[in-house]
C-alpha cells in the first residue's frame, strides 16, 4: 500500500486503521473520514504524514456530518480538548 501511494496514489481516506504502523511523509493531504474522541488519536493520524522528510505543509480535512448530533458533539469535544491541551502544553499543529 505504501509503495502505491509513494508512486501513484494521490488521496487516501483513512479511519483508525491508518493511525499506526505506516510512514507517509510523501503525502501532504489527510482526510479523516471519522473522528475519534481522543485528540491524541487525531494527532497520531496526522503524524503518519507529518514526519521527517516531509517537504510540504500537511493539510487536514475532517468529515463531520452537520446533521448528525453525535458527529457534531465529537467535533466539539475534540475542539475543546485541543484548546485545553494547547493551553497546558503549548501549541500543537493546527487541526
C-alpha atoms as one frame of an Amber mdcrd trajectory, in Angstrom:
protein
   0.000   0.000   0.000   2.747   2.462   0.911   4.502   1.914  -2.427   1.232
   2.558  -4.270   0.850   5.951  -2.615   4.500   6.794  -2.981   4.399   6.232
  -6.741   0.809   6.773  -7.934  -1.759   7.369  -5.218  -2.976  10.876  -4.587
  -5.709  10.577  -1.961  -6.032   8.208   0.964  -9.102   8.364   3.166  -8.373
   6.582   6.413 -10.074   5.611   9.618  -8.361   4.434  12.797  -6.663   1.687
  10.772  -4.407   4.344   9.243  -3.240   5.749  12.567  -0.268   3.495  13.219
   2.405   1.467  11.526   2.814   3.381   8.270   5.041   6.266   7.230   3.526
   8.511   4.584   5.811  11.549   4.671   5.487  11.879   0.887   1.746  12.635
   1.311   0.537  16.067   2.346  -3.261  15.691   2.482  -5.064  13.787   5.235
  -8.798  13.184   5.134 -10.271  11.970   8.421 -13.360  10.006   7.439 -14.290
   9.619  11.094 -13.050  11.377  14.195 -12.020   9.578  17.379 -12.928  11.036
  20.786  -9.273  11.271  21.772  -7.310  14.207  20.287  -4.075  12.225  20.583
  -5.515   9.702  18.113  -6.111  12.569  15.659  -2.501  13.699  16.174  -1.375
  10.107  15.607  -3.125  10.027  12.235  -1.608  13.349  11.221   1.781  12.084
  12.340   1.748   9.480   9.560   2.346  12.303   7.055   3.924  14.907   9.306
   7.281  13.142   9.631  10.948  13.719   8.926  11.332  14.139   5.176   8.005
  15.939   4.651   8.541  18.684   2.070   5.113  20.352   2.188   2.639  21.702
   4.700   0.268  18.931   5.734  -3.393  19.762   5.127  -6.034  18.018   7.241
  -9.688  17.698   6.229 -12.185  16.376   8.778 -15.500  14.941   7.610 -18.256
  15.995  10.008 -21.928  15.328   9.288 -23.547  18.549  10.468 -26.957  16.861
  10.550 -25.691  14.178  12.938 -25.699  15.321  16.567 -23.172  12.654  17.591
 -20.678  13.804  14.928 -21.163  17.414  15.975 -20.605  16.545  19.635 -17.417
  14.573  18.918 -16.064  17.515  16.908 -16.959  19.999  19.677 -15.309  17.821
  22.336 -12.176  17.406  20.233 -12.002  21.157  19.700 -12.307  21.762  23.466
  -9.674  19.125  24.238  -7.236  20.604  21.712  -7.702  24.065  23.235  -7.107
  22.679  26.735  -4.051  20.727  25.570  -2.603  23.789  23.829  -3.184  25.922
  26.911  -1.327  23.468  29.141   1.421  22.159  26.853   1.752  24.826  24.162
   0.588  24.955  20.588   0.258  21.799  18.590  -0.166  21.795  14.823  -3.468
  23.350  13.811  -6.060  20.632  13.213
